[in-house]
Amino acid sequence: MEKFYTVNEGSALYEDYWDWKNSIEPNRKIVDDFFKEFGIESTLFCPFSMVIGIVPTENDKVKFAKQLCSKETNEGLRFFKKNSLINKEWVKRAVGLKNVSKPSPAWYNNYMMGHSSSRLFDYKGILYCSFSADQIEMNSDTFTEIKGSEFYKVMEEIENGKSD
């Protein structure tokens, strides 16, 4: 079963989403400045307050070989070792990061059974969400149900480049 919603203005999810979205550029500046200072070439990264990971370029792999963990994700992400110089310096800078993770709609007073997935995005100032699960019950203070056709029309506009 799949259901489609707009997220109600003033709800916790709505506020958390916009806090996260508005923090992307300031957070990016912190990361960019850090990478420039330490000569990190990667443009793909995963920042947390206690560790930072990158998808290293070939030069990064050589330059930071002893500081990067050997284990990598399917996407090539490798974290710096917690005791490495780079990571220790990162932890000092990460104090300035805000709202690093996009909020997950599933954690906002909802009930879903079985395997579930969700989408959350904004378009023209409206926050849209969809859920797919075997059984779905939503918090009406947070979500307003809409027709699937309305949801897919918005997605089509975005995919066709008609978004702002």
Wavefront OBJ file of the C-alpha trace (Angstrom):
o trace
v 0.000 0.000 0.000
v 1.258 3.482 -0.799
v -0.159 6.740 0.540
v 0.665 10.334 -0.300
v 0.680 13.440 1.889
v 1.628 17.023 2.351
v 3.305 17.826 5.641
v 1.365 20.340 7.703
v 3.024 23.689 8.288
v 3.981 24.125 11.944
v 4.345 20.387 12.602
v 7.616 19.095 14.071
v 8.501 17.317 10.826
v 7.858 20.476 8.803
v 10.063 22.575 11.084
v 12.802 19.925 11.266
v 12.864 19.551 7.463
v 13.314 23.277 6.844
v 15.917 23.527 9.628
v 17.828 20.726 7.891
v 17.426 22.214 4.401
v 18.537 25.665 5.562
v 21.624 24.164 7.228
v 22.965 22.512 4.066
v 24.896 25.508 2.700
v 26.440 26.646 6.028
v 27.456 23.035 6.733
v 28.891 22.722 3.227
v 31.057 25.803 3.841
v 32.491 24.242 7.016
v 33.320 21.055 5.098
v 34.728 22.910 2.066
v 36.993 25.049 4.261
v 38.168 21.954 6.149
v 38.874 19.996 2.956
v 40.777 22.924 1.457
v 42.916 23.323 4.588
v 43.872 19.638 4.683
v 44.112 19.051 0.923
v 41.204 16.613 0.685
v 40.083 16.352 -2.952
v 36.870 14.386 -2.463
v 33.575 16.141 -3.133
v 31.484 13.306 -1.673
v 31.387 13.112 2.096
v 29.388 12.104 5.137
v 29.876 14.425 8.137
v 29.008 13.519 11.709
v 29.987 15.276 14.927
v 32.474 12.561 15.947
v 33.722 11.298 12.565
v 33.840 12.248 8.897
v 33.803 9.963 5.908
v 34.722 10.624 2.291
v 34.547 8.834 -1.023
v 38.262 9.302 -1.613
v 39.823 10.195 -4.932
v 42.890 8.199 -5.957
v 45.078 10.997 -4.536
v 43.107 10.952 -1.261
v 43.612 7.182 -1.014
v 47.362 7.647 -1.269
v 47.666 10.801 0.839
v 45.434 9.555 3.682
v 46.092 5.807 3.415
v 47.118 5.474 7.074
v 44.287 7.690 8.344
v 41.362 6.111 6.472
v 39.642 2.954 7.683
v 40.124 0.081 5.238
v 36.431 -0.863 5.319
v 34.269 0.955 2.759
v 30.570 0.999 1.919
v 29.114 -0.119 -1.410
v 29.255 3.535 -2.474
v 32.976 3.753 -1.711
v 32.570 5.784 1.492
v 35.464 5.421 3.919
v 35.632 7.023 7.344
v 38.728 8.525 8.869
v 40.015 6.581 11.856
v 38.767 8.181 15.067
v 42.295 8.694 16.391
v 43.680 10.104 13.126
v 44.914 13.687 12.925
v 42.289 14.529 10.298
v 39.431 13.159 12.379
v 40.616 14.863 15.581
v 40.704 18.174 13.715
v 37.300 17.445 12.181
v 35.707 16.918 15.607
v 36.879 20.407 16.614
v 35.210 21.935 13.514
v 32.066 19.808 13.631
v 30.862 21.788 16.635
v 29.573 24.349 14.106
v 27.462 21.828 12.161
v 23.694 22.008 12.455
v 20.981 19.494 11.503
v 23.280 17.199 9.555
v 20.689 14.491 8.871
v 17.518 14.854 6.853
v 14.567 14.033 9.119
v 12.911 10.668 8.602
v 9.116 10.959 8.318
v 8.678 7.494 9.806
v 9.668 8.784 13.249
v 6.915 11.402 13.550
v 4.060 9.597 15.357
v 3.184 7.159 12.612
v 2.354 3.492 12.519
v 3.485 1.233 9.712
v 3.626 -2.561 9.478
v 5.862 -4.650 7.279
v 8.664 -3.411 5.078
v 8.292 0.340 4.698
v 9.830 3.193 2.747
v 9.196 6.908 2.499
v 9.998 9.952 0.386
v 10.213 13.518 1.639
v 10.851 16.578 -0.537
v 9.706 20.152 -1.048
v 8.344 21.811 -4.138
v 7.266 25.436 -4.429
v 7.237 25.810 -0.637
v 5.100 22.717 -0.006
v 6.545 19.680 1.741
v 5.491 16.358 0.179
v 5.770 12.879 1.620
v 4.851 9.355 0.586
v 4.847 6.090 2.510
v 4.811 2.550 1.289
v 4.033 -0.258 3.776
v 1.669 -3.156 4.357
v -0.343 -1.077 6.823
v -0.167 2.687 7.378
v -1.722 4.976 9.996
v -0.618 8.605 10.020
v -0.713 11.415 12.550
v -3.297 13.897 11.232
v -1.561 16.768 13.071
v 1.482 16.197 10.875
v 0.131 14.925 7.549
v -2.721 15.727 5.155
v -3.479 12.933 2.710
v -3.517 13.812 -1.008
v -4.289 11.836 -4.154
v -1.507 9.852 -5.753
v -2.154 11.659 -9.028
v -1.431 15.012 -7.350
v 1.796 13.646 -5.861
v 2.982 12.163 -9.158
v 2.094 15.340 -11.050
v 4.482 17.253 -8.765
v 7.178 14.612 -9.255
v 6.702 14.817 -13.023
v 7.065 18.614 -12.958
v 10.304 18.267 -10.993
v 11.673 15.584 -13.330
v 10.800 17.670 -16.406
v 12.696 20.631 -15.009
v 9.673 22.796 -14.361
v 10.642 23.311 -10.716
v 11.743 26.681 -9.349
l 1 2 3 4 5 6 7 8 9 10 11 12 13 14 15 16 17 18 19 20 21 22 23 24 25 26 27 28 29 30 31 32 33 34 35 36 37 38 39 40 41 42 43 44 45 46 47 48 49 50 51 52 53 54 55 56 57 58 59 60 61 62 63 64 65 66 67 68 69 70 71 72 73 74 75 76 77 78 79 80 81 82 83 84 85 86 87 88 89 90 91 92 93 94 95 96 97 98 99 100 101 102 103 104 105 106 107 108 109 110 111 112 113 114 115 116 117 118 119 120 121 122 123 124 125 126 127 128 129 130 131 132 133 134 135 136 137 138 139 140 141 142 143 144 145 146 147 148 149 150 151 152 153 154 155 156 157 158 159 160 161 162 163 164
